[in-house]
Amino acid sequence: MRGFFLVMKAELIRTFIVMRRYWFRTLTGLIIGYGMLMVLIAGFIYSRPMVQEGLSRLDDPAAATNFVLGFIIGMYAFGVVGMFTQGIQGMATTGVLEQLCLSPYGLTTNFLAQTFIASITSILSSGFMVYLVSWTVGGVLHWDTLPVLVLLGLTFFNLIGFGFMVGGLVLIFKQVGQVAVILRMVLFGLAVFAREEILNNPLPVRLVLHLLPVTDAAICLKYVLIQGQLRDGQFHSVFLHPCFYWLVFNGTMWTFVGLAVFRWMEDYSRTKGTLGSY
């Protein structure tokens, strides 16, 4: 555990130095991200006459906020899984992976610390954009600190386990770009379109949706931030929502499964002598 915090501290310092050194890139990234989200809202949420009128009036601010929040959650899931696939692949080609293999803390600790810091940075920047876009279109975000932090933490572990499992494929097969992109796009689409209504499908479909890493996380976060935990005009805590219990189960399951599969693939790759080769 001490090793994990040491690696995380080093990664935090490195991230801060990079953001300060390349502040222009950080600022322009936020501006471009905001502009892209507004364009997407114009294309998906507003009707054509309203677009032609210059978005002078709002069609459905709640729908726009729902779309933006789903888009951000989808990008977060897309990025977390990509940290393990593209990240490991890039490290293998540059020789960084071999250096991490020599670290006394191991690959798992290093990747977990790096992803944790990158996720915090992503959450802060994405949260700012969600608030800004929501305010622009006239939507309202309901903030409840404890539920939001708990849900973000569970979402992180949910995606981390899945990311480790997919990233482990790189250690053995090296070139898994196409499969990784397909999986990331599926997670992205689920986050954007995940609503409680999709759980009205037959039982087998519901079970599949619940077992996928991002479905319940997106539904719970939207329930808190957009609906304000109100159902039929009455307050119902997200901690009593069925999707919350599925999220807890999913986070636990994917974390253990992902780490176990990753360690097995790492050991297999070490045994074959192909861990550092590309």
N, C-alpha and C positions, 0 to 999 in steps of 0.2 A: 504493500500500500504506500509506503514511504517513497518507493521508486516512482510510482505513478504520479504522486504530487510533485516530485522533483522534475519529472519530464513535463508535466503540465505547466509548471512555473516557467521552465525554459521556453516552452511553446508560446505561452502568454507574452513573455518579453519579446520574443521574436516577432509575433504578430503585431504588437504595439509599435515596434521599431519600423516594420514594413509599412504600416498604415501611416505613421508620421512621416516617413521618408517619401512615400508616394501618396501624399494627401490629395493631390490633384486627381489621381486615378480614382480614389475613394469618393471624392465629391462628384466627379462626372458620372461615376457609376450610379450613384443615387439619383442624379438628375435624369439620366437616360432610363433607369428603371421606372421612375415615376412617369416619364413620358410614354413608355411602352405600355404601362398599365392603363393609362388614360385612353390610349388608342384602342386597346383591347376592349375596354368598356364601351367605347363608341361603336365598335364592330359587333359586339355580342349582346349588349344590354339595350342600347338605344335603337329605336326604329329609324328607318331611313329619313322620313320627314324631319325628325328631330335632329338628326346628324346634319342635314342640309340647313337647318336653322341655326347651326352653330352650337348645338347642345345648350340652347338658352333655357330649356326647361328639362326637368328630370322625368324619366319614365318610371323607374322604380329604384329609389336609393338603396333599399334593403337588398334587392337583387344584385345591384352593383357591388355593394359591400360584401355580400356572400361570395360573389365571383372573385373579387380581389383577394379575400381571405383564403379561399380555396386555391387560388393561383399561387399565393405566397407559400402555403403549406405544401403544395405540389412541388414548387421550386426547392423548398427545403428538403423534401424527400429525394428529389432528383439529385441534389447536391451531396447529401449524406452518402447515398449509395455510390455516387461518382467518386467520392473521396477514396473509396476502397478499390474501385475498379481502375479508373484512370490514374488515381494516385499511386497505387502499387505498380501499375504498368509503367508510369513515368519514372518511378524510383528504380525499377529494374533496368531501364534503358540508360539511366545516368549513373548507375553504380551506387546510388544512395541506399538501395535495398541491402546490398552487401554490408554496408556500414552499420545499418540497423541490426543486422543479424549478429554483429559482433558486440552490440550493446548488452550490458549485463541485465537490462530490464526486459529484453525480448521484444519481438514484433508486436505482440498483442498489446502490451502496455504502451508502447510508443504510438501505435495507431489510435488507441483509445484516447490517449491524452491529446493528440493532434486533432482528432475529430471533435472532442469535447470543446476545445477552445474555438475551433472553426464554427461549431454550431452556435455557441454563445454570440460570436460576432455576427453570424447570419441572422439570428433571432432579433438582435438589437436593430440592425439595419432594416430588416424586413418589417419589423414592428413599426418603425418610424414611417416607412412607405405606406403601410396599411392605414395608419392613422391619417396621414396626409391625403391619400386618395379618398378615403372615406369622408373626410371633412370637405374635400372638393366637390364630391357628388351629392353632398347633403345627407349622407348616412350617419348613423350613430353607432359608436362602439361602446359596449358595456364592459367595464373593467372590474374584475373581482380578483384581487391579488393571489390569494391562496389557490383557488381552483385553476387559474391560468398557469401558475408556476408548477403545480402538480401535473397538469395535463401536458405542459411542455416537457417536463422531465420524463414522463411516461412515453411521450412521442419519441424523444431522443433514444431511449433504451429500446423502444420498439424498432426503430430504423437501424440502430447500431447493430443489433443482432442480425438483421437481414443483410445489412451491408457487409458484415464480417463473412457471412456465408457466401455471398456473391463474390466478394473480394478474394476469398480463398481459391476460387476457380483460377484466378490469375497466376497464383503460385504454381499451379500444375500445368494449365493449358496455355498460359501466357496471353494468347490472342483471344479475348472473349468480348471484343468491342460490340459486335452486333447483338449478342444476347443481353449484355449489360444495358444497352440503349433501349431495347424492347422492354425490359423489366422496369427501367426508370420511367419510361413513357407511360406504362401501365399505372405505376404509382402516382404519377403526375395527374393522369386523367381521373383516377379515383378521388384524389384530394379535391380537384376542382368541382366534380359533380356529385360528391358524397353528400347526401341528405337523408334525413330520417325516412323519407318516402321510399327510398330504394330497399329498405328493410321489409317492405310489404310483399316481397317476392316469396315464392315457395321456399320451404325449409332448407332444401339442399343449397339453393342459391344464397340464402341468408348466411348459412354456415360458411360458405366459401368467402363471402364478403367480410364476415367477421374475422376470419383467419388471416386475411390479407393485412399487411402491416399498417396501412395508413387510413383505412376506412373509418374505424371508430374514433381515431384521433381527430380526424377532420370534423366528424359529426359533433363530437363533444366540444371542440374549440369553437365551432360555429354556434353551438347551442349557448355557450357562455357569452361570447363576444357580440353576437348579433341579436339573439333572442333575449339576452339578459336573464337566462334561466327561467323564463316565463313560459308556461304552457296553459293555454285556455285562460289567459289573464291571471294565473296564479303562479307564485314562485315555487319551483321544484328544483332543488339543488342538483347539480350535475353529478354529485357523488351518489345520488340515488338513481341515476339514469342507467338503463341496462347496458348501453354502449360503454359506459365507464368501466363496468366490471369486465367486459370483453377486452377493453384496452389494457387493464391490469394483467389479465391472463395472457394477452398477446405479448405485452412487453416482457413478462417473465419467460414465456415460452421461447420467443425469438432470441432473447439475450442468451439463454443457456444453449439453445440449438445452434445459433450462429457462432458463438465462441467455441463450442465443442467441434463443430465442423471445420472451423478455421484452424484450430490447433491440430486436428487430424490431418488436414491438407498440408499444413506447415511441416509436420513430422514426416509425412509421406514424401514431400518435396526434398527435405533434408536427406532422407534415406537414399533417394535416387540421385542426389547430388546436383539437382537442377534448381535449387532455390534462388541462387544468385545469377543463374544464366538466363539469357533472353534470346 
